[in-house]
Amino acid sequence: MLKISSYPQVHDNYDVKKLCNSLSRSIKALTDLQKKAIETPEFWDCSRNIVVQAAAGTGKTLLTIFALMANKIDRRRLLYLVPYKALLNEKYKMFKEYFDRETIIYRSSSDYFEDDDKIFTGDCDIAILIYEKLENYLRINRKNDNIFGKYDLIVFDELSIMMSMNRGLRVHYILKKYEEYVSVESRQNTARIIGLTVPECKMPEYKELNFLKIFFSNRNVVLKEAIYQADEQIFYPKDEEEKWIFEIKFKQKKKFMSATSILEEKDDLDTIQAKEVLKALVFEHRKRGHNMIIFCNNKQSSKGIAKYLGNMIKERLSDYGDWSRELCRIKNELDDNGFGCIDKSLEKCSKYGVMIHNADLPYELRSEIEKEFSRKKGKSRINIIVSTETLAYGINSSTDVVIVFNRAKITDMDDYPSNISTYGNYFWRYINRAEYQNFIGRAGRLGFFAEKSKYVGYAYLLTKNEMSTSIVRRCYYNEENDNLPDCLHLFYRKLKKKPQECVMYILDFLEIDNEQFFSQKDIADAIRVLTGRCFVEQRYTDIILEELVKYNLIEEEGSERYSLSRIGEALRGKHFSVLAIKIFDRIHRRMIKEDDFKYSKFLLIYDLCELLENLEYGLISRKKEELLEFLRKYSGYIDSLLQSGQISLSVAKVFRKKLEQYKECVLELIPINENGYCYLSVDLAYGLIQFSNTILICEWSNGALLQDIYRRYQIKVTVGYIQNITNQILYLLSGVMDFVGCYDGKSKLIEMLNEVREELKYGYPYSCMKGTIENLPVSCRPQIGRLLKRFGDYKTAEIIKSFQNETEEMSSNYMLTKRFRNYVYKILK
């Protein structure tokens, strides 16, 4: 690294030392990547677009600040795009540190939306935005793409998502709209683009954008990588001539224990996961005072491993952090929102410096864990985090060691690399080189270590035999192996395999003239844009056209001209699948039935739960007796709905018949091990989880606490899981409302759908929500639930209204929740 004080002026118009000194947070040295970039003359050309391809932790983000400061204007505006919420909060915090208080900085995601209007009109200095937010804005305002002229610099962070189909196509759409914007010669002001990604990333070519690539594959600190092959009990370093710093030997077992119950019977995707190996690695590195992140591929696995490591540290190590007191404080503050995720086993783990990190944890708890783990070396009371992918992007921490415990990951059916496999209702594939680099990039970050020249990071992959070791070496260590498909290639694979499921993607990219007409040629053009190919077979165009007509998305106007139908206009750009459109049609038909088939909130949510992705099969027990108990409780729930008049007798008969069928299937199950666990078929598991999710969402939106739901139905979930499936249902519900409105727009139908939407959005009864002046955050929900239990809907609404009359406006949801908690505590007392 080169000290700023000794850095020469490399450009006639820009003094790097002056730029660094003008920031609120001092920059004392430049990395090799930063030195290479700022010595490139084109970097200072504000009209030149750049893609920076460099390893994680090399200081890419700071380059965007230099590029922003390069503009010779009084007020510079930056639009910073990120794919994940964790990364959004990380960048928001970073920019707050680098710029003074007069700099207006906004962020926008599903959690932060109050400043959206100011962001899209350019009324700020720095805006940090989730990709989906900008894409949705551009689709809604197709003729108004002036946002590209309201900012001076647009940064596309983590461009490696271009190698996934769904997220990649969203970024592709934004870049294509930008390409259209800059192609108009009369444009006076156009933002410059800087893309940030890893060296392994391959993205489509955008010839009109003339990207300059700055490539840098070296890291700022030494990172030693190794494969540990368990059957030989030997390390295979990336550098084949290197001798590893220690050896691991343990007593061989006949069969290695798998930490992932989902993959116990699926050996071809299993990456050994021997607990003995992990225990030995953790023990050796903790003796050296190293902090670690262990990446797993599912939430159940992370919790089991954390518990196992906590016991090991208690027995064998004396040097560890203790975060248990802080965790207990957070648990008390979260109240019901912490149910299911903060239990005695996690509290015990935290006592020995071990924590978990996944999407099921409440946002407040995840933030506190990240904050503690990001403290300077030697000060953090959390030494080991067992995490899913949630920590793989964006967080800076004092991590010395990264262990990739599973190289198989859950994906979706649209992800089509050659090594995809299915198990149950899951789709699995191995992580690619770019994802692997993001994982190991968490180790050896700048700014956390006193003696950077002596610092070394470590990264491990676990394998089980010689074949696995050779495959891993070829996939992740061979730099010439960069045949990674981008989003356009993935879409072309899907088009060839299942063209009928590509209909909505192509509808989104259709170019329609001012008269709202298009032809078969426009469909072919959209396919070419989505596949990146100059020629696409005619049969694909014919299939897509046939499907568009079949689902009433377009109407024929004669002379081979077509126009969007009302349904097509309403659903275009919403990313709904063809299956979703079929279910929307089914829901509408049920709603307008005139017989005794009463359509209710329960039936609506049950239909929409059919479309939920990545369902948690861990919610369903695999023990025969417990499954029968589930079905008995579900039958009782149907009876209670019938008695309260929420469903009709004919609807109740339909569900009773389904439950009887499930019961027959369960009675036929045979335990496959001594613990009484049975193998569930995909259909049975899917049917049971659909029932569970429906009851869960209905009860939660009616004001029930998570603890009450568990006592009544033995469904143990976290608030993170609830919010995940509720957000999916809300998005699908918006499609139902658009679909129903296209046909008849009956006010009663729309009113019913709107009430259900409000109940789901706020997590407590609509009548209570209507009594509030402004909506409290969902984090206040446990206290509202206790008020509802004591006083009922309308009295609770009066209490909330009274609180809001007494409370001044607050910028922080955390402070608002804390004050509301104390207010309710006094009332209940």
C-alpha positions in Angstrom: 0.0 0.0 0.0 1.2 3.5 -0.8 0.9 6.3 1.7 -1.1 9.4 0.5 1.5 11.8 1.9 4.1 10.4 -0.5 1.7 10.1 -3.5 2.6 12.3 -6.5 0.1 14.2 -8.6 -0.7 11.9 -11.4 -3.1 14.1 -13.4 -2.8 17.7 -14.3 -6.3 18.6 -13.1 -6.7 16.3 -10.1 -4.7 16.2 -6.9 -5.4 12.9 -5.1 -4.0 14.2 -1.8 -6.4 17.1 -1.9 -9.3 14.8 -2.8 -8.5 12.6 0.2 -8.2 15.5 2.6 -11.6 16.9 1.5 -13.4 13.9 2.9 -14.7 13.7 6.5 -13.0 10.3 7.0 -9.3 10.5 6.4 -7.7 8.2 3.8 -4.0 7.5 4.7 -3.0 5.0 2.0 -4.1 3.7 -1.4 -4.3 0.0 -2.4 -2.6 -1.3 -5.5 -5.9 -1.4 -7.3 -6.7 2.2 -6.5 -3.2 3.3 -7.6 -3.6 1.5 -10.9 -7.0 3.0 -11.5 -6.2 6.6 -10.8 -3.0 6.4 -12.9 -5.3 5.4 -15.8 -6.1 8.7 -17.7 -9.6 7.4 -18.8 -10.5 7.1 -15.1 -10.7 10.9 -14.9 -12.7 11.2 -18.1 -16.3 11.8 -16.8 -17.8 10.7 -20.1 -16.1 7.3 -20.0 -17.9 4.2 -18.6 -15.7 1.8 -16.6 -16.0 -1.8 -15.2 -13.7 -2.5 -12.3 -13.0 -6.2 -12.0 -11.0 -6.9 -8.8 -10.9 -9.3 -5.9 -13.0 -8.6 -2.8 -11.4 -6.3 -0.2 -9.2 -4.4 -2.7 -10.9 -1.0 -2.2 -13.3 -0.8 -5.2 -15.9 1.3 -3.4 -13.4 4.1 -2.7 -12.7 4.5 -6.4 -16.3 5.5 -6.9 -15.8 8.4 -4.4 -12.7 9.5 -6.4 -14.8 9.3 -9.7 -17.6 11.4 -8.1 -15.2 14.0 -6.8 -13.6 14.3 -10.3 -16.7 16.2 -11.6 -15.8 19.9 -11.9 -19.3 21.1 -10.8 -20.6 22.6 -7.6 -23.0 19.8 -6.7 -22.2 16.2 -7.6 -24.9 13.5 -7.5 -24.2 9.8 -7.1 -26.7 6.9 -7.6 -25.3 3.8 -6.0 -27.1 0.5 -7.0 -26.8 -2.7 -4.9 -28.5 -6.1 -5.0 -29.0 -6.8 -1.3 -30.4 -5.0 1.8 -27.3 -5.8 3.9 -25.1 -4.2 1.3 -27.5 -1.2 1.1 -27.1 -0.5 4.9 -23.3 -1.1 4.7 -22.8 1.5 2.0 -25.2 3.9 3.7 -23.1 3.7 6.8 -19.8 4.1 4.8 -21.0 7.2 2.9 -22.2 8.8 6.1 -18.6 8.4 7.4 -16.9 9.8 4.3 -19.1 12.9 3.8 -20.1 15.7 6.0 -23.5 16.3 7.5 -24.5 18.8 4.8 -24.4 16.0 2.3 -27.9 14.7 1.7 -27.8 10.8 1.6 -30.9 8.7 1.1 -31.4 4.9 0.8 -34.3 3.0 -0.7 -35.5 -0.6 -0.4 -38.7 -2.4 0.8 -37.8 -1.2 4.4 -36.9 2.4 3.4 -39.3 4.1 1.0 -40.1 7.5 2.5 -37.5 9.3 0.3 -38.3 7.6 -3.0 -39.7 10.6 -4.7 -36.7 12.7 -3.9 -34.4 9.9 -5.1 -36.1 9.6 -8.5 -36.2 13.3 -9.0 -32.5 13.7 -8.1 -33.2 15.8 -5.1 -30.2 14.5 -3.1 -26.4 14.2 -3.2 -26.1 10.4 -2.8 -28.9 7.9 -3.3 -28.3 4.2 -2.5 -30.9 2.0 -4.2 -31.8 -1.7 -4.6 -31.7 -2.8 -8.3 -35.3 -3.9 -8.2 -36.5 -0.4 -7.1 -34.9 1.3 -10.1 -36.0 -1.4 -12.5 -39.7 -1.1 -11.3 -39.5 2.7 -11.6 -38.2 2.4 -15.2 -41.0 0.0 -16.2 -43.7 2.1 -14.7 -42.3 5.3 -16.3 -41.3 3.8 -19.6 -41.3 7.1 -21.4 -39.6 9.0 -18.6 -36.0 7.8 -18.2 -34.7 11.2 -17.1 -33.2 9.7 -13.9 -30.1 8.9 -16.0 -29.7 12.7 -16.5 -30.3 13.7 -12.9 -27.2 12.0 -11.6 -23.5 12.5 -12.5 -22.4 9.0 -11.6 -24.3 5.7 -11.4 -22.5 2.8 -9.7 -23.5 -0.8 -10.4 -22.1 -2.8 -7.4 -21.8 -6.6 -7.3 -22.3 -7.0 -11.0 -21.6 -10.7 -10.6 -25.3 -11.0 -10.2 -25.4 -10.8 -14.0 -24.6 -14.5 -13.8 -28.0 -15.3 -12.3 -31.0 -15.2 -14.6 -33.7 -13.4 -12.6 -31.6 -10.8 -10.9 -29.2 -10.5 -13.9 -32.1 -9.7 -16.4 -33.2 -6.9 -14.1 -29.7 -5.3 -14.3 -29.7 -6.0 -18.1 -33.0 -4.1 -18.4 -31.6 -1.1 -16.6 -28.5 -1.1 -18.8 -30.6 -1.4 -22.0 -32.7 1.6 -20.9 -29.5 3.6 -20.2 -28.2 2.5 -23.6 -31.4 3.9 -25.2 -31.1 7.1 -23.2 -27.5 7.9 -24.3 -28.3 7.0 -27.9 -30.4 10.2 -28.2 -28.0 12.9 -29.5 -29.9 15.8 -28.0 -29.2 14.6 -24.4 -27.2 17.3 -22.7 -26.5 15.6 -19.3 -25.8 11.9 -19.0 -24.6 10.0 -16.0 -21.4 8.1 -16.1 -21.5 4.4 -15.2 -18.9 2.5 -13.1 -19.5 -1.2 -12.5 -17.8 -3.1 -9.7 -17.4 -6.9 -9.7 -15.0 -9.8 -9.1 -12.4 -10.9 -11.8 -14.4 -14.1 -12.5 -17.6 -12.2 -13.6 -18.6 -12.4 -17.2 -21.2 -9.9 -18.3 -22.9 -9.3 -21.7 -21.3 -6.9 -24.1 -22.8 -3.4 -24.4 -21.1 -2.0 -27.4 -22.9 1.4 -27.3 -21.7 2.0 -23.7 -18.0 1.5 -24.5 -16.9 0.1 -21.2 -13.3 0.4 -20.2 -12.2 -2.6 -18.1 -9.8 -2.1 -15.2 -8.7 -5.7 -14.3 -6.8 -6.5 -11.1 -6.7 -10.0 -9.7 -4.2 -9.5 -6.8 -5.3 -9.0 -3.2 -4.0 -6.5 -0.6 -3.2 -9.2 1.9 -2.1 -12.8 1.5 -4.9 -15.2 1.4 -4.0 -18.9 1.8 -6.5 -21.3 0.3 -6.7 -25.0 0.8 -8.9 -28.1 0.3 -9.1 -30.5 3.1 -9.7 -34.1 1.9 -11.2 -36.0 4.9 -10.6 -39.6 3.8 -6.9 -39.0 3.4 -6.8 -36.4 6.3 -4.5 -34.1 4.3 -4.5 -30.5 3.1 -4.2 -29.6 -0.6 -3.1 -26.0 -0.7 -3.9 -23.9 -3.8 -0.1 -23.4 -4.1 0.8 -27.1 -4.6 4.4 -26.6 -3.3 3.2 -25.0 0.0 3.3 -26.9 3.3 0.3 -26.1 5.5 0.8 -24.5 8.9 -0.7 -27.5 10.8 -2.0 -31.0 10.4 -5.4 -32.5 11.3 -5.6 -36.1 12.3 -8.6 -37.8 13.9 -10.0 -41.2 14.3 -11.8 -42.4 11.2 -15.5 -43.2 11.4 -17.3 -45.6 9.1 -19.6 -42.9 7.9 -19.3 -39.2 8.2 -22.0 -37.3 9.9 -23.9 -34.9 7.6 -24.8 -31.5 9.1 -27.5 -31.1 6.5 -30.5 -33.3 7.1 -32.0 -32.4 3.7 -29.1 -34.0 1.9 -28.6 -37.1 4.1 -29.7 -39.3 1.3 -28.3 -37.3 -1.6 -24.6 -38.2 -1.8 -23.7 -36.6 -5.2 -24.2 -33.0 -3.8 -22.8 -33.8 -0.3 -19.4 -32.2 0.5 -18.4 -34.4 3.4 -19.3 -31.9 6.2 -17.6 -34.1 8.8 -17.9 -32.4 12.2 -14.6 -33.8 13.2 -12.9 -31.8 10.4 -14.6 -28.6 11.4 -13.9 -29.0 15.1 -10.2 -29.5 14.4 -10.0 -26.5 12.0 -11.8 -24.2 14.5 -9.6 -25.5 17.4 -6.3 -24.8 15.6 -7.3 -21.3 14.4 -8.9 -20.2 17.7 -5.6 -21.2 19.4 -4.0 -18.6 17.2 -6.7 -16.0 18.1 -8.4 -16.0 14.6 -12.0 -15.0 14.0 -14.0 -17.1 11.6 -17.0 -17.2 9.3 -18.4 -20.7 8.4 -20.7 -20.7 5.4 -23.5 -23.3 5.3 -26.3 -23.7 2.7 -29.3 -23.7 5.0 -30.6 -22.3 8.3 -31.0 -25.6 10.1 -27.5 -26.6 9.4 -26.1 -23.3 10.7 -27.9 -23.6 14.0 -26.7 -27.2 14.5 -23.1 -26.4 13.7 -23.1 -23.4 16.0 -24.4 -25.5 18.9 -21.7 -28.1 18.2 -18.9 -25.6 18.1 -20.2 -23.9 21.3 -19.9 -27.2 23.2 -16.4 -27.8 21.7 -15.1 -24.4 22.8 -16.5 -24.8 26.3 -14.6 -28.1 26.7 -11.3 -27.4 25.0 -10.6 -23.6 24.8 -10.2 -21.0 27.5 -10.0 -17.9 25.2 -13.3 -16.8 23.9 -15.7 -13.9 23.8 -18.9 -13.7 25.7 -21.9 -12.0 24.0 -24.6 -13.6 26.1 -25.5 -10.6 28.1 -26.0 -8.5 25.0 -28.1 -11.2 23.4 -30.4 -11.4 26.4 -30.9 -7.7 26.3 -31.8 -7.8 22.6 -34.2 -10.8 23.2 -36.1 -8.8 25.8 -36.4 -5.8 23.5 -37.6 -8.0 20.6 -40.3 -9.7 22.7 -42.4 -12.0 20.4 -40.3 -11.0 17.4 -37.4 -13.0 18.9 -39.5 -16.2 19.3 -38.1 -19.2 17.5 -34.7 -17.7 16.7 -33.3 -16.8 20.1 -33.5 -19.9 22.3 -31.5 -21.4 25.1 -29.1 -23.2 22.7 -28.3 -19.9 20.9 -27.8 -18.1 24.2 -25.4 -20.9 25.3 -23.5 -20.5 22.0 -23.2 -16.7 22.5 -21.6 -17.3 25.9 -18.6 -18.9 24.0 -18.4 -16.3 21.2 -20.4 -18.3 18.6 -23.4 -16.8 16.7 -25.5 -17.6 13.7 -26.5 -15.3 10.9 -29.4 -15.9 8.4 -32.5 -14.3 7.0 -34.8 -15.8 9.7 -33.2 -13.5 12.4 -35.0 -10.2 12.9 -33.3 -7.3 11.2 -32.4 -5.7 14.6 -30.6 -8.8 15.8 -28.7 -9.2 12.5 -27.6 -5.6 12.6 -26.2 -6.0 16.2 -24.4 -9.2 15.2 -22.7 -7.5 12.2 -21.9 -4.4 14.3 -20.2 -6.5 17.0 -18.3 -8.8 14.6 -17.1 -5.7 12.6 -15.2 -4.3 15.6 -11.4 -4.0 15.5 -9.4 -7.2 16.0 -9.3 -8.3 19.6 -12.3 -6.2 20.6 -15.2 -8.3 19.2 -17.0 -10.6 21.6 -18.2 -12.7 18.7 -15.3 -14.9 17.4 -17.2 -17.3 15.1 -20.3 -16.8 12.9 -22.0 -19.7 11.3 -23.9 -18.1 8.4 -25.9 -18.7 5.2 -25.2 -16.5 2.2 -26.5 -13.4 4.1 -22.9 -12.5 5.1 -21.3 -13.2 1.7 -21.8 -9.7 0.3 -20.8 -6.3 1.5 -19.9 -6.7 5.2 -16.4 -5.6 6.4 -15.2 -7.4 9.4 -12.1 -8.7 11.3 -12.4 -12.2 9.8 -9.2 -14.2 9.5 -10.6 -17.5 8.3 -13.5 -18.5 6.0 -14.7 -22.1 5.8 -17.0 -23.0 2.9 -18.8 -25.9 4.6 -21.2 -26.7 1.7 -20.5 -25.9 -1.9 -24.0 -27.0 -2.8 -26.6 -24.2 -2.6 -30.4 -23.9 -2.9 -31.4 -22.2 -6.1 -34.5 -21.9 -8.2 -35.8 -23.7 -11.3 -34.7 -20.8 -13.6 -31.1 -21.3 -12.7 -29.8 -23.7 -15.4 -26.1 -24.4 -15.0 -25.1 -27.9 -16.1 -24.7 -29.3 -12.5 -28.2 -28.5 -11.3 -30.1 -31.2 -9.4 -33.4 -31.5 -7.6 -34.2 -33.1 -4.3 -37.7 -32.9 -3.0 -39.1 -29.6 -4.1 -35.6 -28.0 -3.9 -33.3 -27.1 -6.7 -29.6 -27.4 -5.9 -26.4 -26.5 -7.7 -22.7 -26.0 -6.8 -21.5 -22.5 -6.2 -19.5 -21.0 -9.1 -16.1 -19.3 -9.0 -17.5 -15.8 -8.6 -19.7 -16.9 -5.7 -16.7 -18.7 -4.1 -14.6 -15.5 -4.4 -17.3 -13.5 -2.7 -17.3 -16.1 0.2 -13.6 -16.1 0.8 -13.4 -12.4 0.2 -14.7 -11.9 3.7 -11.3 -12.9 5.1 -8.4 -10.4 5.1 -10.3 -7.1 4.8 -8.5 -3.8 5.1 -8.7 -1.6 8.1 -9.0 -4.2 10.9 -5.4 -5.2 11.6 -2.5 -3.3 13.1 0.3 -5.0 11.1 -1.1 -5.4 7.6 2.2 -6.5 6.1 2.3 -9.6 8.3 -1.3 -10.4 8.1 -2.5 -13.6 6.4 -6.0 -14.8 5.8 -7.2 -18.4 5.3 -9.9 -20.0 3.2 -11.0 -23.7 3.3 -13.2 -26.0 1.2 -14.0 -29.5 2.6 -14.2 -32.6 0.3 -14.4 -36.3 0.9 -12.4 -38.2 -1.7 -9.9 -37.8 -4.5 -12.4 -37.2 -7.2 -14.1 -34.4 -5.2 -10.7 -32.8 -4.6 -9.8 -32.8 -8.3 -13.2 -31.3 -9.2 -12.9 -28.6 -6.6 -9.4 -27.7 -7.7 -10.5 -27.4 -11.3 -13.6 -25.4 -10.5 -12.2 -22.9 -8.0 -8.4 -22.8 -8.4 -8.0 -23.0 -12.1 -8.1 -19.4 -13.3 -8.5 -20.5 -16.9 -11.8 -22.1 -16.1 -14.0 -19.1 -16.6 -16.8 -20.6 -18.6 -19.5 -19.1 -16.5 -22.8 -18.3 -18.2 -24.3 -14.8 -17.9 -28.0 -14.1 -17.6 -28.6 -14.0 -21.4 -27.0 -17.4 -21.8 -29.1 -18.8 -18.9 -32.3 -17.3 -20.5 -31.4 -19.0 -23.8 -31.1 -22.3 -22.1 -34.5 -21.9 -20.5 -36.0 -20.8 -23.9 -34.7 -24.0 -25.4 -36.0 -26.2 -22.6 -39.3 -24.6 -21.6 -40.2 -21.8 -24.1 -43.8 -21.6 -22.6 -42.4 -20.4 -19.3 -40.5 -17.5 -21.0 -43.7 -15.6 -22.0 -43.7 -13.0 -19.2 -40.0 -12.2 -19.7 -40.5 -11.5 -23.4 -43.6 -9.5 -22.7 -41.5 -7.2 -20.4 -39.0 -6.5 -23.1 -41.5 -5.9 -26.0 -40.9 -2.6 -27.7 -44.4 -1.1 -28.5 -44.9 1.9 -30.8 -46.7 5.1 -29.9 -50.0 3.6 -31.1 -49.5 0.6 -28.7 -49.2 -1.9 -31.5 -46.5 -4.5 -32.2 -45.8 -7.2 -34.7 -44.3 -10.7 -34.7 -41.0 -9.1 -35.6 -41.0 -7.1 -32.3 -41.4 -10.4 -30.4 -38.4 -11.8 -32.3 -36.4 -8.6 -31.4 -37.3 -9.0 -27.7 -36.0 -12.6 -27.8 -32.8 -11.4 -29.4 -32.3 -8.8 -26.7 -32.9 -11.4 -24.0 -30.6 -14.0 -25.5 -27.9 -11.8 -26.8 -28.0 -13.6 -30.2 -28.4 -12.2 -33.7 -30.5 -15.1 -34.9 -33.2 -17.1 -33.0 -35.3 -19.9 -34.6 -38.7 -18.9 -35.8 -40.4 -21.6 -33.8 -39.6 -19.9 -30.6 -41.3 -16.7 -31.8 -44.4 -18.8 -32.9 -44.6 -20.5 -29.5 -44.4 -17.2 -27.5 -47.0 -15.6 -29.7 -49.3 -18.6 -29.2 -48.9 -18.5 -25.4 -49.5 -14.7 -25.3 -52.8 -15.2 -27.1 -53.7 -18.2 -25.0 -53.5 -16.3 -21.7 -55.3 -13.2 -23.1 -52.2 -11.1 -22.7 -52.5 -9.7 -26.2 -55.2 -9.0 -28.7 -55.0 -9.4 -32.5 -55.7 -6.2 -34.4 -55.5 -7.6 -37.9 -52.7 -7.5 -40.6 -50.4 -9.4 -38.2 -50.6 -6.5 -35.7 -51.2 -7.0 -32.0 -51.8 -4.9 -29.0 -51.7 -5.5 -25.2 -54.9 -6.6 -23.6 -56.0 -5.0 -20.3 -54.5 -8.0 -18.5 -51.2 -7.7 -20.5 -51.0 -4.0 -19.6 -51.7 -4.7 -15.9 -49.2 -7.6 -15.5 -46.4 -6.4 -17.8 -43.2 -5.8 -15.9 -44.4 -7.5 -12.7 -42.3 -10.7 -13.2 -45.2 -13.0 -12.6 -45.0 -16.6 -13.9 -47.4 -18.3 -16.3 -48.6 -20.5 -13.3 -49.3 -17.3 -11.4 -51.6 -16.0 -14.2 -53.5 -19.3 -14.1 -54.0 -19.1 -10.4 -55.1 -15.4 -10.7 -57.7 -16.5 -13.2 -58.9 -19.3 -10.8 -59.2 -16.8 -7.9 -61.2 -14.5 -10.0 -63.6 -17.2 -11.1 -64.1 -18.3 -7.5 -64.7 -14.8 -6.4 -67.6 -14.2 -8.8 -69.4 -17.5 -8.2 -73.0 -17.0 -7.2 -73.5 -20.4 -5.4 -72.7 -21.2 -1.8 -69.0 -21.5 -2.6 -68.1 -18.6 -0.3 -64.7 -17.1 -1.1 -62.8 -15.9 1.9 -59.5 -14.6 3.1 -58.4 -18.1 4.1 -59.2 -19.5 0.6 -57.4 -16.6 -1.1 -54.2 -17.1 0.9 -54.4 -20.8 0.4 -54.5 -20.3 -3.3 -51.6 -17.9 -3.3 -49.5 -20.1 -1.0 -49.4 -22.5 -3.9 -47.0 -20.1 -5.6 -44.6 -19.6 -2.7 -40.9 -20.4 -3.5 -38.2 -22.0 -1.4 -40.6 -23.3 1.2 -39.3 -24.4 4.6 -39.9 -28.1 4.8 -38.3 -28.0 8.3 -41.7 -26.7 9.6 -43.2 -30.1 8.9 -42.2 -33.0 11.2 -41.2 -36.3 9.6 -42.5 -38.3 12.6 -45.7 -40.2 11.9 -47.4 -39.4 15.3 -46.7 -35.7 15.0 -48.0 -35.6 11.4 -51.3 -37.1 12.5 -51.5 -34.5 15.3 -50.9 -31.7 12.7 -53.7 -33.0 10.6 -56.0 -33.2 13.6 -55.3 -29.6 14.4 -55.8 -28.5 10.8 -59.2 -30.2 10.7 -60.1 -28.3 13.9 -59.1 -25.1 12.3 -61.4 -25.8 9.3 -64.2 -26.5 11.7 -63.6 -23.2 13.5 -63.7 -21.3 10.2 -67.0 -22.9 9.3 -68.6 -22.1 12.6 -67.5 -18.5 12.4 -69.0 -18.2 8.9 -65.6 -17.4 7.3 -66.0 -20.3 4.8 -69.1 -22.1 3.4 -70.0 -25.8 3.9 -68.9 -26.7 0.4 -65.5 -25.2 0.9 -65.1 -27.0 4.3 -66.0 -30.3 2.5 -63.3 -29.7 -0.1 -60.6 -29.2 2.6 -61.9 -32.1 4.8 -61.5 -34.4 1.8 -57.9 -33.1 1.2 -57.1 -33.7 4.9 -58.5 -37.2 4.8 -56.3 -38.0 1.7 -53.2 -36.6 3.6 -54.1 -38.8 6.6 -54.3 -41.9 4.5 -50.8 -41.1 3.1 -49.4 -40.5 6.6 -50.8 -43.8 7.9 -49.0 -45.7 5.1 -45.7 -44.2 6.0 -43.0 -46.5 7.4 -40.2 -45.1 9.7 -36.8 -45.2 8.0 -34.7 -45.0 11.2 -34.7 -45.7 14.9 -35.9 -42.2 15.7 -39.2 -42.7 14.0 -38.5 -40.4 11.0 -40.3 -41.1 7.7 -39.6 -40.2 4.1 -42.2 -37.7 2.8 -43.1 -37.6 -0.8 -43.0 -34.2 -2.6 -46.7 -34.0 -3.0 -47.4 -34.8 0.7 -44.8 -32.4 2.0 -46.0 -29.6 -0.4 -49.6 -30.1 0.6 -48.9 -30.0 4.3 -46.6 -27.0 4.1 -49.3 -25.1 2.0 -51.8 -25.7 4.8 -49.3 -24.7 7.5 -48.3 -21.5 5.7 -52.0 -20.6 5.2 -52.9 -21.0 8.8 -49.7 -19.2 9.8 -50.4 -16.1 7.7 -54.1 -16.0 8.6 -53.4 -16.2 12.3 -50.5 -13.7 12.2 -52.5 -11.1 10.3 -55.4 -11.5 12.8 -53.1 -10.3 15.5 -51.9 -13.7 17.0 -48.4 -13.8 18.5 -45.9 -16.3 17.2 -45.9 -18.0 20.7 -49.7 -18.4 20.5 -49.5 -19.9 17.1 -46.9 -22.4 18.3 -49.1 -23.4 21.3 -52.2 -23.9 19.2 -50.7 -25.6 16.1 -47.1 -26.6 17.0 -45.9 -24.5 14.1 -42.6 -22.9 15.2 -41.4 -20.1 13.0 -39.4 -16.9 13.2 -40.5 -13.4 12.4 -38.0 -13.4 9.5 -39.8 -16.4 7.9 -43.2 -14.8 8.4 -42.1 -11.6 6.8 -40.5 -13.5 3.9 -43.6 -15.4 2.9 -45.9 -12.4 3.7 -43.9 -10.2 1.3 -44.3 -12.9 -1.4 -48.0 -13.1 -0.8 -48.4 -9.3 -0.9 -46.6 -9.2 -4.2 -48.8 -11.9 -5.6 -51.9 -10.2 -4.2 -51.0 -7.0 -6.1 -51.2 -9.1 -9.3 -54.6 -10.5 -8.3 -55.9 -7.0 -7.8 -54.6 -5.9 -11.2 -56.1 -9.0 -12.8 -59.5 -8.7 -11.1 -59.6 -5.0 -12.0 -59.1 -5.8 -15.7 -62.3 -7.7 -15.9 -65.0 -6.0 -14.0 -63.5 -3.7 -11.4 -66.3 -4.6 -8.9 -65.8 -2.4 -5.9 -66.7 -5.2 -3.4 -64.1 -7.5 -4.8 -61.4 -4.9 -4.8 -62.4 -3.8 -1.3 -62.1 -7.3 0.0 -58.7 -7.7 -1.6 -57.5 -4.4 -0.3 -58.6 -5.2 3.3 -56.6 -8.5 3.1 -53.6 -6.6 1.8 -53.7 -4.1 4.7 -54.0 -6.9 7.3 -51.0 -8.7 5.8 -48.9 -5.6 5.4 -49.2 -4.5 9.0 -49.6 -7.9 10.7 -52.6 -6.9 12.9 -56.4 -6.5 12.2 -57.4 -4.0 9.6 -59.9 -2.4 12.0 -57.1 -1.7 14.4 -54.8 -0.3 11.7 -57.5 2.0 10.4 -57.7 3.7 13.8 -54.1 4.9 13.6 -52.9 8.3 12.3 -49.8 6.8 10.8 -48.7 3.2 10.6 -46.4 1.9 13.3 -43.5 -0.3 12.1 -44.0 -4.1 12.1 -41.4 -4.3 15.0 -44.1 -2.9 17.2 -46.3 -5.8 16.5 -45.7 -7.9 19.7 -46.9 -5.0 21.8 -50.0 -4.4 19.6 -50.7 -8.2 19.9 -50.8 -8.0 23.7 -53.1 -4.9 23.5 -55.4 -6.8 21.2 -55.5 -9.8 23.5 -56.4 -7.6 26.5 -58.6 -4.9 24.9 -59.8 -5.9 21.5 -59.5 -4.2 18.1 -61.2 -0.8 18.6 -59.8 0.0 22.1 -56.3 -0.9 20.8 -56.8 1.5 18.0 -57.6 4.3 20.5 -54.5 3.5 22.5 -52.3 3.6 19.3 -53.9 6.9 18.3 -53.3 8.4 21.8 -49.7 7.3 21.6 -49.1 8.9 18.3 -50.8 12.2 19.4 -48.2 12.3 22.3 -45.2 11.4 20.2 -43.2 13.8 18.0 -42.0 12.6 14.6 -39.0 10.3 14.8 -36.6 9.3 12.1 -35.6 6.0 13.6 -38.0 3.0 13.7 -35.8 1.6 16.4 -36.4 4.6 18.8 -40.2 4.6 17.9 -40.5 0.9 18.7 -38.6 1.4 22.0 -40.9 4.3 23.1 -44.0 2.4 22.1 -42.8 -0.7 24.0 -42.5 1.4 27.2 -45.8 3.1 26.6 -47.7 -0.3 26.3 -45.8 -1.7 29.3 -47.2 1.0 31.5 -50.8 0.4 30.2 -50.7 -3.3 30.7 -49.1 -3.0 34.1 
